[in-house]
Amino acid sequence: MRAGGPLLAALCGCASIPEGRAAVDSLRIVGAQAVAQDDVLNKIATEASPKFLGLLRGVAYDYSIYDPAVLQRDLARVERYYRGQGFFEAHARVGRVHYVGPNHVRIEIVVDEGPPMNNRQVRVDGLDKLPDAVASAVRLAATVALPVKARFDENAYAKASETVARALTDRGYAYAKVASDARVDLASHSVDYSFTVTPGIAAVFGKTTFTGLDPDGAGPAPQEIEEAPLRRAMHIRLGTPYSTAELAVATQALLDLEVFSGVRIVPGLSDPPAPVVPLDVQVEPTKLRSIRLGGGIEFDSIKAGVHAIGSWEDHNLLGGLRDFSVELKPGLVLYPTSATAAGLVLPTHFFPEEHLRVQLRQPSFLEAHTTGFVRPELNVYPLILPPPSAKDAKGNALAIDQLRALIESEPVVGYIEPKVAIGVDRRFGKALFVTLAYNVQGEIPIPYKDSLDAQLPTALLSFPQLTAAFDFRDDPIHPHQGLAANLDVQVAAGPTDAWARDVRIQPDVEGYIPIARGVTFAMVVSLGMLFPFNYGAYVESLGPSAIAPSNTDIQTVYFRGFFSGGPSSNRGYPLRGVAPYGNVPFLNPQTARLQIQQNCNPRDPSRYDPTKCASPIGGFTLWEASAELRFAISGPLGAAVFCDSGDVSQTVFPKSGAFRFNYPHLSCGAGARYDTPVGPIRIDVGYRIQPLQILGYPDETTAQAADPTYRPPSPIFGLPIAIAFGIGEAF
């Protein structure tokens, strides 16, 4: 039995506790108020035993073993950490080591924080011979780095010297040095700071050389990277005042060319100081050409399909570091595969689709840090809408064969979508990225199944677009803390009334808060407002008094309006699942026998039931809000729990009811993640909380009866859920 115990534990992935020792079940800091408990726990060696999937200790992870000597040293670590946070009189002691079993303990460390030390005065010496503007900038840098009345922070104090020196090196004083001193007054619980500045001589930029373009030293660079476009992108001119800020901008500009995995600009500071500072640009080139192949699957209550992905990219087309890429995504839509309350509907048709995008980017276009681009696309795809109700006109459930026949009676419209975008983009500092483009787009209807409505026109769109992205996150792929904001503004117009005319605005804000090591609270809020000028009357009138539908009106709103739902939106709904629903004549056959049985004949209002026949059209006003708690489990594995909400209305802002906060469409759920270099592969399952779809109605059925523009998605195997696949986080 004794020999078999360790073997069994090894086979099941279970850890064991050494004989005579105890595992730490929990560890708490008692008395931590001004300092977060998790921050203190991260600074000590003793830790609680981790739980597999947040539930089981000793499975997949080793136990954390209690060691009294280590815990005693941890008390000194806690006091040292508190001093670094401004609590010079803090004391830590073990409150209790409580045995909860023969070999399991719970530990509490009791902390008396004491009063904090606050910043009182900041003095900068050595500025007498500097220009007034430079001296003022240095003083401002010191006071911003160490604000008066703020609590002493050791890290802030350490960085303050760098900040003060940076105020000088940004303004030409390449050899500036800064000495700092902090005096603590325990009686008044205050700290006074002094900085002594030695500016040195003013300097200018000298000659720039590149290291790493020819790593073998065998003549012409094997990577074919020329120096001329690199110098244009850096935009550092010989003889201009030295500036570390300019060096940071130049470094980012070289990285944005996407031909280097690393860039480091080393100034040639001499001893004794010289007024001309040469620069050594050390680079690590990457492959200039690449091919990528892949594929994927898609499945939800609306659409199922498979696709392949192939792309080719050349970062130095015809020299000059022009970036040229081609991406092709062919696929097959398995129609009408869907998971409904009646069961799984198997495919009877295989509709081809493709998405082709070509892009050419020219760095240093018009000016050094601006990139020009041309991006033509050609897409061909079927327009797959939610399946019809799984009940007949009397409310009786349809058998799977009847439901398939009903779906088969509907035509499938597709589109050929040529589009092109021409524009420029530019980075401002590290946090702001702006794109200005002009877009021209056509939507040409084609029949995928059955005939095409003769009155269905081609949709024409032409609009300038301004997008701005502010990014203050710590990591763009795996954010743990920080803030990001995006703004998208479009103004559509055209030479005739056949072209849509509108203004479309959509801002959003994301926030990330670290809760603990490997745990992040993430949230996003998004708004959308569309102001149409020559379309939209039918959509605005949706409801019992709707006017006659217009193909042009409906089609334009579909391509310009807002939708919610899907892997990157409300995950309790399929893609485009949250939107106003209405009659779409060109998607409904006029004489299909089963449609008439379903009261879906759009030519006969007395025999048209919008609760069964309506399709998502799109709306003019959108709001969305999501919150998510993300957990790192082990290695590349992670998990998340989330709640998503939002609505899309057919009312144009600022009319009453444009933002319908009484339509929360709340869905909550959980998901799993597997991390990859391009972001996590994830699967999420969202459950629609029934009383919180439309407030005042207990479930989706009664909400649908009250509002003919609302239609819940078809259940998946009888449950009000949606399954979302994606690469990258939802936001």
Buried (B, 14 or more C-beta within 10 A) or exposed (E): EEEEEEEEBEEEEBBBBEEEEBBBBEBBBEBBEBBBBBBBBEEBEBBBBBBBEEEEBBBBBEBBBBBEEEBEEBBEBBBEBBBBBBBBBBBBEBBEBEEEEEBBBBBBBBBEBBEBBBBBEBEBEBBEEBEEEBBEBBBEBBBEBBEEEEBBBBEBBEBBBEBBBBBBBBBBBBBBBBEBEBEBEEEEBBBBBBBBBBBBEBBBBBEBEBEBBBEEEEEEBEBBBBEEBBBBBBBBEEEEBBBBEBBBBBBBBBBBBBBBEEBBBEBBBBEEEBBBBBBBBBBEBEEBEEEEEEEBEBBBBBBBBBBBBBBEBBBBBEEBBBBBBEBBBBBBBBBBBBBBBBBEBEBEBEBEBBBBBBBBBBBBBEEBBBBBBBBBBBBBBBBBBBBBBBBBBEEEEBEBEBBBBBBBBBBBBBBBBBBBBEBBBBBEEEBBBBBBBEBBBBBBBEBBBBEBBEEBBEBBBBBBBBBBBBBBBEEEEBBBBBBBBBBBBBBBBBEEEEBBBBBBBBBBBBBBEBBBEBBBBBBBBBBBBBBBEBBBBBBBBBEEEBEEBBBBBBBBBBBBBBBBBBBBBBBBBBBBBBBBBBBBBBBBBEEBEBBBBBBBBBEEEEBBBBBBBBBBBBBBBBBBBBBBBBBBBEEEBBBBBBBBBBBBBBBBBEEEEBBBEEBBBBBBBBBBBEBEEEBBBBBBBBBBBBEBBBEEBEBBEBBBEEBBBBBBBBBBEEEBBBBBBBEBBBB
